[in-house]
Structure formats: C-alpha cells, structure tokens
Amino acid sequence: MCQQTRITTVIPYYHRWLRRFPSWSALARAPQAAVLRHWEGLGYYRRARFLHALAKAVQRLPQRQLPSDPQKLRFLPGIGHYTAGAISSIAFAIPSPAFDGNVARVLGRLLAHHRRSPNLKKLQEFASTIVPKRNPGIHNQALMELGALVCLPKNPLCSHCPLRSVCPSRNKLPRPTTSRPKPTTLQENLLIVQHGKSVWLTRQHPANRWRSLSLLPTLSAKPKKALPIGKILYAYTRYHISADVFLSPYPPKDIIGRWFNPSALRQATLPSPHRRALSLLPQNRNL
C-alpha cells in the first residue's frame, strides 16, 4: 500500500483491509470485486490485483505461508527486489537490503563525490554490503525512515540528520543525474448517465485504464444533448487530467454497460475521480 502512496493516507486503509482480510486464506477466497472495493481510494489498482494473486499463490505453497528466502519471494506475484528484501529482513530477520527510493536518496548523498551520486546499480550493491546480520529489519527501516522524514527530496533537514558529520552532501545536494519528465496534460469528458435513481456504468475505457473497475463512460468528444454539470481535476500516473462532467439519461452507443441502483452503486468499485464526478450530481434530480 505504501508504494506510490503516503503512509498517512495508507494507515486507515491498512486497518480496514486487515479487518476484512485478516489472513492469506481470507484474501484468497474473496472475489476480486471485494478486493478492489476495499482498495478504492488508494489508486494504482494493479497493486491490489497483485496482492490478491499473491494470496492465492501462498495458498498453493506446501506450508501455506510466505517463504523467508528473498530469492524465492521474487518468484511470487507482485514481489520485486525491494519488496522481497523488506519482507525477508523485517518479517524473517534475513540480512537482505530493502532498496527503495528513500534508501537510494540517502546512500546517494552519503556516497556523493564532487556533487555526483553513484548510479543506482552501485548504490544497490552498496546497500547489500551494509545490511547487518543482527536486526536487518531495523537497519532497513531506519534507512527508509531517514529518507522519508529527514533526508527529503527537497529542503532536507540536514541539521537533524544523525549522519550529518560524515555526509558530503550536507547543505550542498548532488546535482540531479536525470530530469523528471513533466506531466502530460489531458482533456477528457465524463458522462454520468442517470435515469431515476439508477446510474449506468461500464467497464470500458478508451485508454484501458482501471481494468476490472466500474466506470463512468469516458468520451473523446463532448457529448451532444448532455447537460454540463462541472469539472474535476486529477492525476493518473504521468498525466494531469482535466475532465468535463456531463449528465444525460441516455447511455452512449457502442459502449457496453449496465444500470446500477443506489444500493449496487454504493457497493460498486469505482476509481476515486469517478466517485468525485458523481458527487457533482444535482441532489434529488430525476431524469
């Protein structure tokens, strides 16, 4: 959950998730719709699908539990080098690095020379050499926390850093090796199809976003004979999207979907931007 999402946002979702799925078997048995519904609001739904697939994979293992070996962990769905290192070191006390963006930034500044940081491959190799055999999980979490709370991407709190006396980047950060691409701005049109108290939803999206979720129809052109009711702005991966929202009683042609009554709509799994679009509906409007 903390991949791509701030931990302050994650915490309430985490507790709700554990109440609904307290074990691997509970998660594996759950239908995907329930899994996605409990993930709603966190975004990047691919993570939820990986976690669901991981639970099913764990149930097929001989002991029905995660292996401690990071090499074996990486064969399971959704687990890469960082996640394998975090699980093996924190859950099983295996001396394996948990190399994420925060750790890369801390080590890159510590090893910088003439305001140049080593490349990621060298930083990852160095991270592997400094993991202690005793309490490797605490070591990894300390590095991650240092990057998240003190060694910030911008305006790091160098005066609060326990490594300030040995850090060559103190108050003089390394030059960036690559420039981050600017987000692409997109314009789209969302159509709320409402008849009485029911809303029409689809699973189709012209850019194949949000697979397996229920969606408002997304149109390339402004719909004719539809009432404009507002606009929403949202980010999706590397895009900044401005969406005009329209209201109509008629589903668009050539798009497959179905009607949802209020109860079904509350249970449906929609991406957060589409929930926000629905909040623009005039209250008690009947078409």
Residue pairs with C-beta under 8 A, 6 or more apart in sequence:
1 10
1 13
1 14
1 17
1 42
1 47
2 10
3 44
3 47
4 43
4 44
4 47
5 42
5 43
5 44
7 148
9 42
10 42
13 38
13 39
13 41
13 42
16 38
17 38
17 39
20 26
20 30
20 34
20 38
21 27
21 30
21 35
21 38
21 55
24 55
24 58
24 59
24 64
24 65
25 55
25 59
25 64
27 35
27 51
27 52
27 55
28 52
28 55
28 56
28 58
28 59
30 52
32 49
32 52
32 212
33 212
33 269
35 48
35 49
35 51
35 52
36 45
36 48
36 49
36 212
36 213
36 269
37 267
37 268
37 269
38 48
39 45
39 47
39 48
39 269
40 269
40 270
40 271
40 272
40 275
41 272
42 48
43 271
43 272
45 210
45 211
45 212
45 213
45 271
47 78
49 212
50 77
50 78
51 78
53 77
53 78
54 76
54 77
54 78
54 79
57 76
57 77
58 64
58 65
58 66
58 76
61 67
66 73
66 76
66 87
66 91
67 73
68 88
68 91
68 92
68 94
69 88
69 94
70 84
70 85
70 87
70 88
70 94
70 96
71 84
73 79
73 83
73 84
73 87
73 88
74 80
74 81
74 84
79 87
81 99
81 124
82 98
82 99
82 100
84 96
85 96
85 97
85 98
85 99
85 140
86 98
86 100
86 140
88 94
88 96
89 95
89 96
89 97
89 98
89 131
89 136
89 137
89 139
89 140
90 98
90 137
90 140
90 141
91 137
93 135
93 136
93 137
94 136
95 131
95 132
95 133
95 136
96 128
96 131
96 136
97 103
97 124
97 127
97 128
97 130
97 131
97 140
98 140
98 141
98 143
98 144
99 123
99 124
99 127
100 144
100 147
101 147
102 143
102 144
102 145
102 146
102 147
102 148
102 151
103 127
103 140
103 143
103 144
103 147
104 120
104 123
104 124
105 147
105 151
105 153
106 143
106 146
106 147
106 151
106 163
107 123
107 126
107 127
107 143
108 117
108 118
108 123
108 174
109 117
109 151
109 156
109 167
109 168
109 169
109 173
109 174
110 163
110 166
110 167
110 168
110 169
111 117
111 118
111 122
111 123
111 126
112 168
112 169
112 174
113 168
115 169
115 172
115 173
115 174
115 175
116 174
116 175
116 177
117 123
117 174
117 177
118 126
119 177
127 143
130 139
131 139
131 140
132 139
146 161
146 162
146 163
149 157
150 156
150 157
150 160
150 161
151 157
151 161
156 173
158 164
158 167
158 170
158 171
161 167
161 170
164 170
181 238
183 235
183 238
183 239
183 240
184 238
184 239
184 240
185 239
185 240
185 241
185 242
186 239
186 240
186 241
186 242
187 241
187 242
187 243
187 244
188 218
188 219
188 220
188 241
188 242
188 243
188 244
189 218
189 219
189 220
189 221
189 222
189 223
189 243
189 244
189 245
189 246
190 216
190 217
190 218
190 219
190 232
190 243
190 244
190 245
190 246
190 274
190 277
191 216
191 217
191 218
191 219
191 223
191 226
191 245
191 246
191 247
191 248
191 252
192 199
192 216
192 229
192 245
192 246
192 247
192 248
192 277
192 278
192 280
192 281
193 199
193 200
193 216
193 217
193 248
193 249
193 250
193 251
193 252
193 257
194 200
194 247
194 248
194 249
194 281
194 285
194 287
195 249
195 259
195 287
196 286
196 287
197 261
197 262
197 286
198 259
198 260
198 261
198 262
198 265
199 259
199 260
199 265
199 278
200 217
200 251
200 257
200 258
200 259
200 260
201 214
201 215
201 216
201 257
201 258
201 260
201 265
201 268
201 270
202 214
202 215
202 216
202 217
202 255
202 256
202 257
203 211
203 212
203 213
203 214
203 215
203 256
203 257
204 215
204 217
204 255
204 256
204 257
205 215
205 218
206 218
206 220
207 218
209 236
209 271
210 271
212 269
213 269
213 270
213 271
214 260
214 268
214 269
214 270
215 270
215 271
215 274
216 270
216 274
216 277
216 278
217 251
217 252
217 255
217 257
218 243
219 252
222 244
222 246
223 246
223 248
223 252
225 248
225 250
226 246
226 247
226 248
227 246
227 247
227 248
228 244
228 245
228 246
228 247
229 245
229 246
229 247
229 280
229 281
229 282
230 244
230 245
230 277
230 280
231 242
231 243
231 244
231 245
232 242
232 243
232 245
232 273
232 276
232 277
232 280
233 240
233 241
233 242
233 243
234 241
234 243
234 272
234 273
234 276
235 241
236 273
241 273
243 273
243 277
245 277
245 280
247 281
247 282
247 285
247 287
248 287
249 287
251 257
260 268
270 278
